[in-house]
Amino acid sequence: MELIESRRFFRCGHCGNYYFPEAVEADGIRIVGHLADAPDCPLCKTPMAHALLDNDDAIDFCAKCRGILLPRATFARVVNKRRAWAISPPAEPVPLDRRQLQRTLFCPRCAVRFETYAHSGPGNVVIDNCTKCDIIWLDFGEMRQMVDAPGKDRGSRHTAPVDDDYVRLGPYRSRDDDDDADPLWFLRHFIFGD
């Protein structure tokens, strides 16, 4: 068994099985059922379960590798909320695993190849995204890695509104380039919402 230390699980290099020391519920996931037309996991190719994330958002969940498939807007909202309400100390940043940028995964809904890129937000995570279906695939531990990463928004108790610019560009990049010259832009945007 190989320890994947940054994500807190073990993987067998021989048979490909996973071992997770924590229960599924530790990551805020509650499996609610299995659908006949459930998509297959992009990693394991096994049918995914229907689940709820933080008892609010419907997602697809792989019980074997514990990966999650979720809408892009849900991803942004959940990460934003979890970071804002984090109470544990931030984790030491983990270097980006550049080998993950080379992998090829396909969207289980439309069979188009996922776009694979380094997430521009906190956590040094590689994201797999289908722009056609507007969904994101997260491997086990990637959500926690983003939430636990240091940053001024972590523990702030303030969740920024999640609009399309926020989802695409991140919390501090959702403005025009001309606004970079104005250091008070964020404060005015926060107060007046312009």
N, C-alpha and C positions, 0 to 999 in steps of 0.2 A: 504494500500500500504506500502510495506517495502522498505526503501531506501537502495540501495546497494552503499554505500558511496564511496568505493574505485574505482568504475567503473562509477559513476555518472548516475544512472538510478533507476527507481522504478519498483518493481514487486509485483503483487497482489498475496498474498498467497492463496486466495480463488479460483480464476479462472485461475491463471497462466499468465495473460496478463502482458505486459511490457509497461512502459511509459518512453520515452526518451526526455529530455528537448531540445536536440540539433537535428538539421536536419542531415540526413544521410551523406550529403556532408561534414559535419564538420570533419568526419573521413577519408576524401579522397576517398570516395566510390561513384561511379557513376553507377547506374543501367542502363544497356544497353538493356535488354530484358529478356524474359522468354522463355526457351526452352521446347519443349514437353517432352524431356527425361531428364529434370533437376533432379539432385539428391535431395532426401528429406533431410531436415535439421536433423542432428543427435540428436538435442535437442528437437525441436518442431514437427518433422515429417511432416512438410509442404514443398511443393516444393520450391526450392531455385531459386533465380534470377541469371542471368548471369550479372556480373558487372566488372568494371575496378577499380583497386586500384591505386591511384595517377596517373590516366590516362595512365598507362603503362602496368599493369599486370592484366591478366584475372583471376578472382576468382569467386567462387560461394558465394552468399550472401543471408542470411535469412532476409526477410523484417520484420518478426515477432519479433525474438529475437536479430536480428542484429549480429549474429555470422557469421564468414567467414571461408570458406574452401579454402585452397590455397596450391600450391606445396611447398615443403620444401625449395627449393632453392629460391623461390620468398619470402618466409617468412624471410629467413636470409638476403637477399639483401635489402628488404624494411625496416626491423628493423635497419640494419646497416646504411642505407642512412638517415633515419629519425633521428636517434640519432646523426649522424655526423652533420646534418644541423639544429639541434634543436636550437631555439633562446630564448625560454621561460626558466625561472628558473626551475631547476629540482624539482620534487615533493618529498615530504617526503615519504620515503619507507613505503610500506604497508606490514604488516605481511602476510605470506603465509596462505591461507585458506586451511588447511589440510583436511577439509571435502570434498573438490573437488577431492582429490586423491582417494576417495572411490567410486565415481560415475562410472557408466558403460555406455559408448557410443559406437556405432558401426559405422564403416566406411560406408557412404552412397553409395560407389562405389562397394565394394566387400563384405560387410556385416561382415567382420572380426572385432572383438572387438578392439577398439583403445587402444594403449598403453597410459596410463595416468601417468604422472610424473611431478615433479617440474622442471621447466625450469632452466637450469644451467646458463643462462645469467641474465641480469638485470631485475628487476621488480617483483620478487617473484610471478610468475605466474605458474599455472598448465597447462601443454600442453597435448593435446590429439593428437596422431600421429598414422597414418597407415603406417608402413614400407613397406608393400606390394604395396600400391598405391603411396607411397612417398608424402603424403599430411598431412597437419596439420589443426586441427580445433581450432579456437580461439573464445572464448566467447566475447561478446561485452565488450569493454574497456580494454581487455588484451593487445592489440597492443599499445594503448596509455600508459598503465601502464609500459610497457617495455621501450618505447621511453622516457617517463618522468622520469624514475629512474635515480638517480645520477650515475656518472661514468666519468672516464677520457676521454672516447671516445665521450661523449656527447658534441656537439657544436664544435668538433675538425676540422670540414670541411674536414676531411680525411675519405674516405671509404676504408676499407681493401678489397682486392680481395676476392670474395666469391667463394671458391672452395669446394669440398666435405668435406674436413677436417674442414673447417670453419663452414659449415652447421651442421655437426655432433657434433663438439666439442667447438665451440665458437671462438671469435677472438684471445684470448690469450692462447688457449689450443690446437691449431692446429699444434703442433710440437711434436717431440719425447720426452719421459721423460728425456733422457740424456741431452737435451738442457736446462733443468731447472737449471743445474749447471752453465750455461753461461749467465750472466746478460746482455750481449750485443747481445744476439741472436735476439731479436725483432728488434733492430736497423739494424743489418746486413740483416735480412730477409726483412725489409722494403726497404732498399737501393738496395740490390742485388737480392732479390726475390728467395733465395735458399731454 
